[in-house]
Amino acid sequence: MPQAFMFVMNKTAAMRKNYLFLIAYALVLLLAQGSKAQTDTTSTEEEEDFSQYADFGEAEEGAAKRYCTSKVLGLSPAKLISLGFDFQGAYKLTSERSEDSLIAGKESNIRSNHGIRFSANTPLISRTDLLINVGVNYLENRYTFEQTDSTLSHPLHQALNRNGLRSTGLNTTIFKPFNERQFIIIQAAADLNGDYSLDKWQPLRYTRYTGAFIYGWKPNDRKMVGFGLSRTYRAGALNYIPIMFLNYTHSSRKWGAECLFPARANFRYTVNARNMLFAGYELEGQSYRLGNGSDFASSRLQSPELRRSELRLRLTYEVSLYNFMWLSVQAGYRYNWLFNVDEGDFFRSFFDDKAFAIENSLGNPLYFNVSINLVSP
């Protein structure tokens, strides 16, 4: 993993030192904040697994009003800081001929795509009647082609080979209980997605905003369920979809589920307090601004955006290495949902049959992800 991390920071020695210093500084601040948090037993991830933001308990005995907490018994531990590496195996990228954009068709072989993933979350306000969490995240996909840069003639293939894709974001989640049974969850995120590099960031006007609202119930300490609406790019293009939130643990404490349909579903088996197994899926995606070079200069496209979305069918094993340091190992099958280029950013319904500016197809490889995580004490 250190080699993969250093591979990303390959611009200049000075840039690598500055970037590593910023990461280290952020880790120190978040560790300091995390040490102040109360007990939590949930999971993480941007939009998303809302149960992770459980950091406060029931009101004290004799209090005028009692509120439900944002967690259920037996959930996976909440990740305060996570640093991981993601890898996908070899597959083909085929781009169809596009008359509108004057781009010829092309097929290329991708040996792999890989990159680091970093996220951090910390409570900003933690009270019995209100919980607000804030977080940051960074992920990248770097593509290694069998062809050389000089033999790649398609502008999309050139952009992926030279620059890769990156996403940097900020997010916040608000959990507001009304009483011992009812609550709402509000989530908002701002992400800068594109083929930019660490020393050549794209303009902030290309930031993409997502959010969700959920109204839910907590019938007991082993179950939470809610329904709501989400503004999301998980299917590639901007869309608005209904969502269902479910956290559940069986009375045996061995089996459970941690779900946010249709974005993800994980079924959990607890071996013991330090070992957990998961089986499930996640729909992962964003809209990426393409414009870090002159790759599309010869085409008619003025504001090319890559609609990337993939379905990950996966198995996950999480184990406590030492105290609050956990290892997560994930492996599965990546199925391409969408990988087409549009002109600009706009709402595209699931039933919209409007042609894309460039239509592409991808092979479906195996993938794995490994991460080291600092969880809430």
QUIRA-V458563 format. One record per backbone hydrogen bond with DSSP energy under -0.5 kcal/mol. CO is the residue of the C=O (numbers start at 1). NH is the residue of the N-H. If there is no record, write none. Layout:
<<CO & NH> <CO & NH>>
//
This chain:
<<1 & 5> <2 & 6> <3 & 7> <4 & 8> <5 & 9> <8 & 10> <12 & 16> <13 & 17> <14 & 18> <15 & 19> <16 & 20> <17 & 21> <18 & 22> <19 & 23> <20 & 24> <21 & 25> <22 & 26> <23 & 27> <24 & 28> <25 & 29> <26 & 30> <27 & 31> <28 & 32> <29 & 33> <30 & 34> <31 & 35> <33 & 36> <34 & 37> <45 & 48> <45 & 49> <48 & 50> <49 & 52> <50 & 53> <51 & 54> <52 & 54> <53 & 55> <55 & 38> <60 & 63> <72 & 75> <78 & 80> <78 & 376> <80 & 121> <81 & 374> <82 & 119> <83 & 372> <84 & 117> <85 & 370> <86 & 115> <87 & 368> <88 & 113> <91 & 110> <92 & 94> <92 & 363> <93 & 108> <94 & 361> <95 & 106> <97 & 99> <98 & 103> <99 & 102> <101 & 300> <103 & 98> <106 & 95> <108 & 93> <108 & 110> <109 & 111> <109 & 146> <110 & 91> <112 & 144> <113 & 88> <114 & 142> <115 & 86> <116 & 140> <117 & 84> <118 & 138> <119 & 82> <120 & 136> <122 & 134> <125 & 132> <127 & 130> <130 & 127> <131 & 175> <132 & 124> <132 & 125> <133 & 173> <134 & 122> <135 & 171> <136 & 120> <137 & 169> <138 & 118> <139 & 167> <141 & 165> <142 & 114> <143 & 145> <144 & 111> <144 & 112> <148 & 151> <148 & 152> <149 & 152> <151 & 153> <154 & 158> <155 & 159> <156 & 160> <157 & 161> <158 & 162> <159 & 163> <159 & 164> <160 & 143> <165 & 141> <166 & 194> <167 & 139> <168 & 192> <169 & 137> <170 & 190> <171 & 135> <172 & 188> <173 & 133> <174 & 176> <174 & 186> <175 & 131> <175 & 177> <176 & 184> <179 & 68> <181 & 218> <182 & 178> <182 & 179> <183 & 216> <184 & 176> <185 & 214> <186 & 174> <187 & 212> <188 & 172> <189 & 210> <190 & 170> <191 & 193> <191 & 208> <192 & 168> <193 & 289> <194 & 166> <197 & 200> <200 & 197> <203 & 206> <204 & 207> <208 & 191> <210 & 189> <211 & 231> <212 & 187> <213 & 229> <214 & 185> <215 & 227> <216 & 183> <217 & 225> <220 & 223> <221 & 73> <222 & 249> <223 & 220> <224 & 247> <225 & 217> <226 & 245> <227 & 215> <228 & 243> <229 & 213> <230 & 232> <230 & 241> <231 & 211> <232 & 239> <233 & 236> <235 & 237> <238 & 348> <239 & 232> <241 & 230> <243 & 228> <244 & 261> <245 & 226> <246 & 259> <247 & 224> <248 & 257> <250 & 253> <254 & 270> <255 & 250> <256 & 268> <257 & 248> <258 & 266> <259 & 246> <260 & 263> <260 & 264> <261 & 244> <263 & 283> <264 & 260> <265 & 281> <266 & 258> <266 & 268> <267 & 279> <268 & 256> <269 & 271> <269 & 277> <272 & 275> <274 & 320> <275 & 271> <275 & 272> <276 & 318> <277 & 269> <278 & 316> <279 & 267> <280 & 314> <281 & 265> <282 & 284> <282 & 312> <284 & 310> <286 & 288> <286 & 308> <288 & 306> <289 & 195> <289 & 291> <294 & 297> <296 & 299> <303 & 344> <304 & 290> <305 & 307> <305 & 342> <306 & 288> <306 & 308> <307 & 309> <307 & 340> <308 & 286> <309 & 337> <309 & 338> <310 & 284> <310 & 312> <311 & 313> <311 & 335> <312 & 282> <312 & 314> <313 & 333> <314 & 280> <315 & 331> <316 & 278> <317 & 329> <318 & 276> <319 & 321> <319 & 327> <322 & 325> <324 & 326> <324 & 375> <325 & 321> <325 & 322> <326 & 373> <327 & 319> <328 & 371> <329 & 317> <330 & 369> <331 & 315> <332 & 367> <333 & 313> <333 & 335> <334 & 336> <335 & 311> <338 & 309> <340 & 307> <341 & 357> <341 & 358> <342 & 305> <342 & 344> <344 & 346> <346 & 238> <349 & 352> <358 & 341> <359 & 96> <361 & 94> <363 & 365> <365 & 334> <366 & 89> <367 & 332> <368 & 87> <369 & 330> <370 & 85> <371 & 328> <372 & 83> <373 & 326> <373 & 375> <374 & 80> <374 & 81>>
//
